[in-house]
């Protein structure tokens, strides 16, 4: 399949994760992505972890596949001039430089868009493009803590916990791509680009949005529920004889089916458990009864019986276990990287049933070459 963004040129000044992830999405969708790196070692992510292939860490390969690389010293006039040569026929610029760095280098949004009015300038910040913390840098765990995400994650009586995935960094990359694609559509109507601002702080606030809305509008402070849910019972993981199983009874009909499967048809007839609101009020009684009952069940047998009855459930899989699931193989999310001897997880979307392919591996750090920078303007 020809990439849906074929013909779109992206220049990425990305470091580590959020910026490079945005570039990787665009590259997987078919855009030409030129990654601009500093001459001394390139993107710091190349060294963030043991050498995996070609001297670079695995995370660098994960977030920089499908791109080309060029090294420019943007602290010199020649480097900035070469960047403008790249931007002359570019559609999108993505950067997650430390706050204030782009402006200090003379490549801030005002200067760049004045010279390249059709360019969509995507500036990915830490705390945002305005406000008292606009010039403070930050990283994933900092924003999970600062925006309240850690406070709502973990066991009820345990400490705040960082989520295991980089949801803030990668979420910011996703929002940046969404903004860039919307701006491309606007440019098709107006002929002009614009500045798209995103930040890790804004992304983290959005991921905490339901809890924020509940507090602002209802005065409700969030609680930690481990694998559970604040509004449904039972809706959590329970230990079976050989591993945990997540059970989701999202309404009273499902709870009745669940009770039948586990041999307790009397539960729905008990006024304490008959409705979800009643179960919420009496969960300290019901949940230990469920836990005690399910410990005797083999996990696979219980899951099979619940699925047959139409009750949503899932094993709490380890990474090896999810990779062994037939559904994982059927979705073909894990793709071999052309020209390499390893595989990476592909984009989670398809067009007409076909998933975009990883086109090639991450670029090696190389000096500026004429095939990457072409000073000739594009026709039209």
N, C-alpha and C positions, 0 to 999 in steps of 0.2 A: 504494500500500500504506500503510495506517495504521501509524505507527511502533510497533514492538514495545514501546517504553517510554512510549507515550501515557498521560498521567495522572500521570506521575512528574515532580516538580518538583525542579530542581537549582539551588542557589545556588553560584556559582563566584567565589571571590576569587583569580583566576588572573593570573599575570604571565608574560609572554614565551612559554614553550613547554610545559613539563610539565603544569602546571595547566590552561591553556587547551586542550591537546590532549585531556585527559580530558574536559573540558566539550564539546569538539567531537564526540567519539565519542558521548557521551550525547545530544547534540542531534541528530546524524544518525540515532540509533536512535529518535528520536521524543519524547524528554523535553523539557519546557519548561526551558530553561537561562537563568537570569538572571545576567549577569556584573556583578559589583560592581567599579567602578573608582574610583580616586582623582580628585577634582575637577580637579587640576592636571595635565592632559595624559592622564589615564587610564593604561591598560596601557602600559608602556614599549615594548612591541612595536609600537605604532602608529608609533613614530619609528625603528625599527630597520631602516634601509634607505631608499632613495629613495621618495618618495610614488608610490603606484601608482594607487589610486582613492580619492577623497574625502579626500585628504591622508594616508591611512594606507599603511604599507608592505605589500607583498605577503604577507609572513609573517603579519601580523596577520589578513588576510583568510583565509589558509589555515587558521588554528587557531581562528577565532572565528565561522565561518559558522554560521548557524542559531540564534544567541543573541539575547537582548535585553540592553541595557546600562542600568545605572543608576549615577550617581555618588553616592558617600557619603563623607563625611569621617569615617573611623572613629577619628580622634583626638579626636572630640567626643562627648559623651554623646548628642546628638541623632542622630549618625550611627550609633552602636552601637544605639540604640533602634530606628532604622529597619531596621537589619540584623535585629534580632530579630523585627520585624514580617514581614520576608521569610521568616524561618526558621519562623514559626509554622505554616505549612502546607507546608513544604518536606520532601522525603524525604531529600535528600542535600546535604551541604555539602562542597565541594572547595576546598582552599586550598593554595598553595605559597608562602606568605609566608616571609620570611627567618626562620631559627630564633629563637624567642623573641618574635617580634613579636606573634603572636596572643595569647600570654599577657600581654604588656605592655599590649595594648589591651583586655584583659578578655574576649576571645572565644576563649580556649583551650578545649580539649576538656572539661575538668571543668566550667567555667562554662556552656558552651553546652549540653552534654548534660543538665545538671541542669535547665535550663529547657525543653529540648525532648527528652524522653526517647525519642521515636520516631525522632529524626533519626540518620542515618548520617553521622558526622563523619569526613571523609577528610582527613588531614593528610599532605601530601607534604613530606618533609624533604630535606636535602642529604646529610649523613652518617648520618642515622637519628635516632630519638627517644630514644636513650640512648647512653652511652659517652662517652669523653673528648672527642670531636669533635662531639658532638651540637649544639653551638651555633655551629659554623663553617659559613658559607655555601659554596656551590660551584656550578660550572657544568659543562656537558657535557664540554669537553676536559679539565678537571681530573679528572673521574672516569674518563674513558678512561685517563688517565695513572696515577692513584692506584690503581685497581683492577686494573691489569695489562693492560688491553685493548690499549693502544698498544704494549706490549712484545711482543705476539704478532702484530702486524699489520705487513706490509711485506716487503721483500726480505730474504733470509737474511743478507746482509752489509751491509744498509742500516740506517738509524736507525729507531727506533720511529716509527710513523705513526698519526695520528688517522684513524679511519674517516670516510668522507665523509658519512654520514647521522648524524643526532642520535639514535642508537640508545638512549642512556641516558635522555635526556629523554622521548622518545616511548615507550620501554619502560616508564618509570615511570608515564606516563599510562595505558598499557594495564593495568598491574598494579593501579592505583588503581581503574579501572573494574571489573576482575574482582573486586576486593575489595568494592566497593560493591554489585555485583549479588549476590554471595554473602551479604552482610549483609542485603540486601532479602529474600532467601529466608529467612534466619534470623528476621528481624522478622515475617515472615508466620506463623511458628510461635510466637514468644515475645511479640510485641507491643512489643518494645523494640528500639531502634537500638543502635549500638555505635560505637567509634572504630576506624577503619581507618588504620594507619600504613604508609606506603611511603616510599622514599627513593631518590635517584639512586645512592647507594653500594651499596645492596642489589641494585638492578637490575644495576649494572655487575658486581658479584660473581657474580650468576647467569649473565650472559652469558659470563663467564670460567670458568664452573663446570666444564666438561670438563677444562680445563687445571689448575684447582685440584685436582680429584679425582685426576688422574693424578699430580700432585706429592705430595699428601698420602698417597695409598695405594700408590704405586709409586716415589716418589722421582724421578719423571721431570720434568725441566725442559723447558718448551715451547720450541720453535724456531719461527722465522718461515719460512713456506713460500710467500710471495707468493701466487700463485693455486693452489698445490698443496695436498696433503693429507699429514698425517704418517703415515697408515696404508695408503694405496693408491698404486700406481704402475702405469700413468700415470693421473694424476688432476689435470690442470692445464691451463693455456692454453699453446698453441704458436702461433708465428707462421706463418701461411700466406703465400702470395704477396701477398695483398692485405688482410691483417688477421688478428687473433688469433682462434683457435677453442679453446674449452674442451672437453676430452675427459675423460670420466669412465668409467674401466674399474674398476668396483667389485667385480669378481670375475674368476676365471680364464677363464670362458666368454666374458665380454665382451672380455677381452684377446685371446683367440684370434680373435674376429670382427674386432676392430680390426686385428690383424696381417694377416688375410686381405685386408681392404679396402685397406690401404696397400702390399700386395704383399710382405709379409714373413712368409709362413706358417711360415718356419723359426724365428722367434722362440719360439713356444710349445714347440718341440722342444728348445730350448737349455736345459740344466739351470739356467743362471743366470737365466732369464726364465720358466720353466715355471709357477711359482706366485707368488702375490702376495708372500709372504715372501721368496722368492728375488729377485724384482724390487726389493723394498725394499733388500735387501742389496747389489744390483748396480745401483742406479739411476744412479750416476755414469757407468756405461757405457751403459745403455739410453737414458736421457733425451737425451743428445746425439745418438744415432743417430736417435731419433724426430724431434727438432727439425730435423736436417739433411734428413730425408726430407720432412717436411711443408712446408718452405719452398717447395717447387716446386708445391704444390697450390693451385689457386684455392679460396678459403675456401668459397664456396657449393657447389662441386662435391664437396669433401670432406665437408661437412656432409650433403649429400643422400645420399651413398654410405653414410656411417656411420649415419644415421637409417634407411635402408632395411635395413641389417644389424642394426638393433636396438641400436646403441651410443649411449648418451646423450652428447650434445654440444650446444654452443650457441655462437653468435658472441659475442664480447665487445663488446656493443653500446654505442655512445654514446647519450645521451638522445634525440637526433633519430632514431637508428636504431631504438630500442625503440618509439618512438611510431609509426614507420612499419610496425611488424610487424602483420600481419593479426590475430594473436591479441590484441594490445592493443586493437584496435578491437572485436573480438568480445566481449571481457569488459566493455566499456563502463565502465571505471574512471574515465575522464575525463568529468566531467559539467559542463554549463553551469550557472552559478549563477543561479537565478531572479532577475530584476530587475537583473541586471548584464550586462556585455558581456565576461565572461571565464569561464574554466573552471578547476576544481580537481579534484584526485584524490579520489575517493570512498572510502568504507570498503571494506576488502577482505573482505567477507562478504555472503552473500545468504540470504534466507529464502524457502523454497519457490521458489527460482530467481530471486527478485527482489532486486536490490540496493537498500538504503535510499537515498533521494534526498536530495541537499542541498536543504534547504527554502528557505533564503534566505541572502543575504549577511551579512557581519559587521555588527554594529551600529555606528552612528556615536556618538561621544561626546555624551551628552545629559544634562541635569540630571534629578534625581529626578522621576518622574511617578507619578500615582496609579494608572495602569493597570498599573504594575509592582509597586508596594507596596500591598498591601491588608491593613490591620490586622485585618480580620475573620477569626476562626479558621475553619478548614475543618470542616465537619460530620463527625462520626465520629472 
